[in-house]
Each structure stands twice: as C-alpha cells, then as structure tokens.
Amino acid sequence: MVKVAVVKTSPKTIHEDIARLLDHAEYDKFVSKDVMSTIKLNLSWSKFYPACSTNPYVFDGLLRKMIADGFDNRSIQAVENETVVTNIYAGTKGNNWYPVMKKHKIKFLPLIHAEYVDVKLPRRTLVLEDTFGEVIAPKEIFGTNIIHLPTFKTHGHTQMTGAMKDSFGLYLTKNRHLAHLKIHEVLVDLLLLQKTISNSEFVLTDGTVMGDGPGPRTMIPKIGNLLLASSDMVAADSVQTRIMGLDRSRVHKLRIAEELDLGVADLEKIELVGDFESMNDLPNFHMSPGQSPVIQWNRGFLKFPGMETLLFRSPLMWLPTQLSGLYHDAIWLPLKGKKWVKWFLEETEWGELWQSYSD
C-alpha cells in the first residue's frame, strides 16, 4: 500500500517536522545516496508572493535532513526553468533561494542552460507528442532522484498544483503554454516521462501557507501549518486535493494517471501516516479555484480554430506575454496582492522566518 505522510508544523519546528515527515514517508527507501539527487524548485512568479513558489525554509529543511542522513552535498543539484512570463534569475533572488544553496554548497542548474535530448517512452503519449512534436528532457537529470518542492495552491487550468504539476517546468521549455487546453493529459504524459528517465521520484509539498482562489498567482493566502510527502506523485496530489477541499472529479489528471497505472488516486488504497490517523481526520480548507482574467482570456481564445497558431506559434507571441506581465506585475500586485505580501511578511511568523533567509 502506498504511503502519504502528512504532519503538522510551525515556524519554530519546521526543520524537525520536515525530518520526521521524510522518515514517515520512508524517503530513504526511494532517494538513493548512490546517484545524483535533483531538487525541482517551484517558480510561479519571479516576484515573491505567499504560497506561490517554493519557500526557502522548506528547501533548507530538506537539505538539512538529507545532509544529516549522509547525502553528499556535491551530489545534490537544484533546478528550475523559466517561462515566457518569469525570469529564473530574478525568481531565484526574489524567493530567497540563493542563500540556501550557498549555505549548503549545492549546485544550481537553470534549465535554460540544460541540454534537452530526445526520450523514447515505453508507449505513445496521450497528447504530448501531438502538441509539441517531440518528447524531450534535460540530459542532466537522467538517472537521478527527482525531488519536487511544490506548494499547496489552486490553479486556473488544473484546479490545483502539486507533485504532478511541478513536472511542468522540468520537462517542458518556454513553449509549455501550448499545453493548457489539454493540461491534465499533458501532466499524465510528463509523469510517464519522469518514471522513464529517473532513478526515483519523491515529493515534499509545502502547506505552511496555502494559496486559494484564482491561482497560481492571484490568490488569497491562508496559513495551513501542514507538510505532505510521498514517493507516489498521484497519491500525494490526491491527498492534497482532499485537504484543499476540492472536487476530486474535476482534477482529471488523478483519474487518468490511475487508469494508466502511473500511481494511486483512490484514497481508500492510500496509507496515511504522520500526525493524522485517517483521511477523515485531515483538515478541509474549503478552497475554491477560479480563473484570473489572463487565464480566462487564454482558455477562451484558444478554443477558436487557428488562434493557438496565431497567438502562440507566431511573432504575435509577444502580445499575450506583455499583457500577462502588465496585468500581474503592474495592476493586480500593487492594487490587490501587495496587502497580502505585507500581511505575510509583517504579521505572520512564517513571514518572519521567510525574511530570515534574506541576504
């Protein structure tokens, strides 16, 4: 029976809680010391916003545990990509990742500099090959332990993000916006890809602060004080969906992945370990994903024949990119999001801890 660990946490005990979370999830059975470990960070915004991207204290806690357990820091690499609306260097600085990598002396590989190579899969993909015309992955992560560090947050395209969605930035390059109309099928294809090239896979999902509403950026943050971990990406996302209080029937990637034997989505077939005795004991945060105007526009226009080619496969690509940046950075963040950033940093203990990682 696959295990998913969920534990309660606090700013004062976060590192100890991460250590016992990983022990509950038996991470040492899956994450081998004999090969390179790739930590996939989660960057949804170059700027800092609560629950949007990997928090430095979770990144730090994972590395503390691994190194204490005998992992060589020279065999650990952190990776992340960028999109047409994010910048990897600005995001790494804006989310306080540099001090953590410097402290533990691990390698950082911006995937814009990785060597993407073709991958031969054991079966044809659902939509990946038809959408992108290729199946590729960074050569530098082949045969490694792949550890994802997503957050609990909603998403206008997928209802929720988590372990499976974190693969989006690992295997797809800047043109990954082409996948949005069939995003659930793409995520299942990426899970197959990951299982094909990795030594193992593991996820540590951060629920210290959660994002509710029109994610993955324009959200209302909620303090969650939870951590989740598993070696099964589908099971992890299934339990996360339960905690978020979402309609699981709308998170299609779970059903599709289980039907293709890529993971366990049925909660009755998942062993819950950690601080909760049963699925009924888990909290329900009653989240309600919505769609920001940018996502509404994206999904609406792409339904018309020829629009994808016109807007995303032509020189006109600069237009939606600029409009997205204008809306998020120049309109929504200063008018609505700034108050939540201030609240998190100035009024919560998690914000105080986050700021302690600033150079």
Secondary structure, DSSP 8 states (H G I E B T S, - for coil): -EEEEEEE--TTTHHHHHHHHHHHTTGGGTS-TTS-EEEE---S-SS--TTTS--HHHHHHHHHHHHHTT--GGGEEEEE---TT--HHHHHHHTT-HHHHHHHT-EEEEGGGS-EEE---SS--SSHHHHHS--EEEGGGTTSEEEE--EEEEETTTEEESHHHHTHHHH--GGGGGGGGGHHHHHHHHHHHHHHH-SEEEEEEEEEEEEESSTTTS-EEEEEEEEEEES-HHHHHHHHHHHHT--GGG-HHHHHHHHTTSS---GGGEEEEES-SSGGGS----------HHHHHHHHHHTSTTHHHHHHSSGGGHHHHHHHHIIIIIIIIIIIIHHHHHHHHHH-HHHHHHHTT--
